């Protein structure tokens, strides 16, 4: 195990100076992925009792209010439903604007930090490219002098170029996969929230028509 670790360290060192900013960018990307995963897990879960109650043909507002009170307050769905339920006696346009505000707050919460992943996707390959250029310059510089050329020095420059390029591409691919996943998950959550909000507002309209 220790030998493998030392081999990895030696391989990274062979990548030259640009390995260090690449590793820093990679750590930033990993930290951002962990943070976004935590936020998405907390804020995008629809409590199953609420989902079942909304689909129940015998929907009752008393039970719905009770479930909202007992549900975790950090859920974006709970905040969204509370905005609708708290204004159920208001005009429909008022309810819709308050629901839209709650959805917009959740969207902003989910969007925070995604720009970091976008930056990592762009910056990592560019840093890898700089490492490639640096390594190739170091390799070709040896051919400019007179006399014999050390093959080991030439291959060292080529290795520096290839390692930097590979690490930059791997970091960018991981950040891109995470960014696409979170973006897709955000779109799914907001679409589902809009659908459920419309269903809940329709129930308000039906209740008003029944009491009119």
Residue, then its C-alpha position, 0 to 999 in steps of 0.5 A: x500500500x505504501x509503495x503504491x502511494x509513493x508511486x502515485x506521489x512520484x508520478x504527480x511530481x513528474x507532472x511538474x509545477x502545474x500539478x499543484x494548481x491542478x490539485x488545488x482546482x481538483x480539491x475545490x471541485x470535490x469540496x463543491x460537489x460534497x457541498x452541493x450533494x449535502x444541500x440537494x439531499x436536504x432541500x430536494x426531498x419530498x416527504x412521502x406523507x405529503x406526496x401521498x396526501x396530495x394524491x389522495x382523492x379525499x384530500x383534507x386541509x386539516x391533515x395537510x396542515x398537520x403534515x406541514x407542521x411535522x415535516x422537516x423545515x429545511x425541505x424546499x417542498x415544505x417551504x413551498x407548500x407552506x407558502x401556498x397553505x398560509x395564503x389559501x384565503x387570499x386571491x389566487x394571483x396572490x397565492x401564485x406569486x408567493x408560491x413563485x417566490x418560494x420556488x425562486x428561493x429554492x432555485x437560488x439555493x440549489x444554484x449556489x456553487x454550481x458556477x464553481x463547478x463550471x469554472x473547474x470544468x473550464x480551468x482544469x483542462x487549461x491548466x493541463x494544457x499549460x502543463x503540457x506546453x511547459x513539459x514539451x518546452x522543457x523536452x524540446x529545449x534539450x534538442x537545441x543544445x549541442x552534443x548528446x541528448x539525455x533520453x531520460x531528460x527528454x522523456x521526463x519532459x514528455x511525461x510532465x506534459x502527459x501527466x498534466x494533461x491527463x489530470x486536467x481532463x480527469x478533473x474536468x470530466x468529474x466536475x462536468x458529470x457532477x454539474x450535469x447531474x445537479x442541473x438535471x436534478x434541479x430541473x426535475x425538482x422545480x418541474x415537480x414542484x410546479x406540478x404539485x403547486x398547480x394541483x394544490x391551487x386547483x384544490x383551493x379553486x375547487x373548494x371556493x367553487x363548492x362554498x360559493 
